[in-house]
Amino acid sequence: MDSAVRGRGGRTTLRRIVVGTALIAVPAVVVVVVLGLGSAYAPVASTGAKAAGGGPDTYTRLLVALPVILGACYLAGVLARRLGQPAVIGEIVAGILLGPSLFGIVWPGAFGWLFPGGVVSAINILSQLGLIFFMYLVGSEIDLDAVRKRGFTAVTVSQVSIALPMVCGIVLALGMYPTFGGDVGFLAFGLFIAVSMSVTAFPVLARILTDRGISKTPLGALALTCAAVDDVAAWCLLAVVVAVSQGGAPSEVFLTAGLTLVFVVVMIYVVRPVLGKVLARVPEPGVLAILLGGIMLSALATNEIGIHAIFGAFLFGVIAPRKDPVVARAAGKLGSVTLTLLLPLFFAYTGLHTEFSLLGSGSLWLWTVVITAVAVFGKWAGSTTAARLTGVGWRESLSLGALMNCRGLTELVVLNVGLQLKVISPAVFAMLVIMTLVSTIATAPALTLIARFSKKSGKDSDKTAGPAAAESR
């Protein structure tokens, strides 16, 4: 009897499977057949329009390109960590290798198929969105209390580490302008070269300090504070460059500057207190939505003013509440998507516009060496001298100079803005990208060499640190 029951149960199950499969398969076959027959009557012009617009094909290739970019950036980041470098160095290199400098040369057919114009445009849009989210995260990580506590030393070092590179950059621009200036006025070109010499990457610097276990030391705290002040100053200077390059008449430049000042005042004294009150009353799921909306609206405001969207996103991050755990969790979620998905697309987009072949094999490579030397000297000399004159020991001063030379992602953001505004040519862009890579990669080895030299010379850094190190504690 049991076997009979089991037999009936088995036949019932089999019948259900057959019926269910038929109910799904038959309509599917009918739909496919009808679509196949109907395609014969599709207007030829319509089909051609879709192909020309690149709709389905662009979408398909984008879905192929994204995993390739993410995989390459991830693997390069892992390799960079094993070589003692922050992961962002590997990701930057991966983006360049995927561009015309290597992939486009080694396998031009595959490069053209994977990155047609439509895909590059889509990557650009996604990367720009990731960029403003990243700038919010950078702004939110700047410790304003630390800046106030370490005021004199931090402000002195950071400002000198900007001033000397800017002077060096202006002098360098004088020599570069006849060859690379093009139709751009010297004021915009010179200011941009000066700003590009003075940048320090706060996020990459923080990662290097954390990886080396010195982020909580007096040197690490002072370096982070200097880099934070440097970042704020750099974005303000970049805003001036954008205003000059786009403003046209002096009156329009002053109008842009005035609107920027009004925007900053409104953000600090109106938006900041209102945002704090609103976020404190909103349920947790709504906090992330408000932050996303605020980032994009702030970016839109500065974009309309004429100083680029990244400045608004950065300022929104600076004024956003920092001590609220709900806001911190929302920022963490945003950071996960930004750093994992969107930022690698920015590296890829940068790589797609970096063509080392433009430098040829002669004088342009010599210019690249000169640019790199000027950039490294200006930052190192300015930071080291200022730190030493404010009472910091020699080892810490030299180490601070090496750390402030870390340009990383922040420099790439600046360079992309210059390329978009056509202040610099693609060849100058490629030279400055090389300078960025060299100065950033050299940061960690330079710290190691300074530490070894200090040990051999028998200097006690803590005893020579002076009042500035005590202040940084």
Phi, psi and omega in degrees: 000318178299319180293325178294319179297316180296324180296316178296321179296321179294318180295324179296316179298316180297319180297319180295320179296315181297314181297315180298318179297318180295319180296332179271316188289317184299309177300323180297317179296317180300316181298315181297316181297315181296318179297321178296318178292320183291333182296336179294337181261004181293136179299134181297321182297320180297315180298318179297323180296320180295318180295319181294321180288343177072024185302279183299322182294318178297317180298317180296315181292327176297320179293337174277319184293322184299311177298325178298314180296313182296318179295316180296317180294320180295312181296319179293325177295319177298316179296320180298320179297320180292337178268007178082018179247155174295152184301329183297332177296313177299321181293321177296314180298319179299318178299320179291319181294332178282350183271194183290348181289334178226297183302318181293337179272315184291318184220073185300325180296312179294322179298315179294324180289319185284328185234063173288176184303318181296320179293318179298320178296318178295318178297321179298314181298313180295320181291324178292324175295316177296328181293317180290327175294320178296320180295327173298315180297321177298314179298322182289340181271350180286122183272098181294328178296319179296323178298317180293320183293321184259021186333287192300306183297312183297314181293319180298309182297314184294320182289321176292324179289350172262318186296310182296313176300326179293319177298313178299320180294321179296316178297318178298320181296327177300319178285328183280331191301316180301329182268320190245358185292322181062225181271000182280140176295151183296328182301311180292316181296312181296317179297321181293315178300320179297316179295319181296334177283340192255004187279142168233137182270101180301312182296317181292321178299316179299321180293319179297316180297319179294316181297328181269358176072027182238015182293334182263359179281166177304319179296314181297317180296318179294318180297317180296319180294316178299318180294324179296313178297320179299317180299312180301314180296320182297318180291326176295318178295320178296323177299322177296317179299315179298318180297318180293318184288333183253343190290325182080251183291152179304324180297323179290325177296315179295324177296316178299316179297319179295317178295324178296316179298318178298317179300316180298315180297316179296318180297319184284315190261348179243302185293319184301307179294322179294317180298319179299317180291319182293313182295332179289339184255349184272139175301155186305317180300333182276345183296314181297320180297319179294318179297315179299316178297317180296319179300311185290323178291321177295318177297319179297319182298310181290330176295319179289327177296324178113022181238021175080145185294330184296331181294318179295318179296319179298314181294323177297323176294323180295320185271349182294148177303141185248331188266353179284120181297329179294317178295321179297319178293321178296319178295325177297318177297317179296320180296323180299313180291319183295309185286330183274321187250305192281321183293320174303330177293327176294320177297318180295317180296321176297316179297325180293342179251010178252112181240099178294340179295339179294339182280348178064220182223013185237244191295331182294325176291327176294319175299322179299317178297318180296314180301314181297317180296317179296318181297313181294316181298313183300314181292311185294312181296315181297311182293315183296314182296314181297318180296318181294320181291339177266009173102006178279143181295164184300315182297314180295323180296313178296319179296321179296321176298320178295318182293321181290346175280355180285108185259316171047223188295323182301318179296320179298323177298313179299315182296321178295324176297315179298321179291319179297321180281353182064028174286327177238155179274165176303327179292315177296322177302314180297319179297318181289329175295318177298315176303319179298313181297313183296312183293327180283315180297328183286347186299305183296313177299324179296319177299318179296316180296319179296318179297317180294318180296320180295321179294318180294324181279350176077020180277138177261108186297325183293325181286335181260005185290326175074193186294331182294321178293322176296323179296322183288342176288000000 
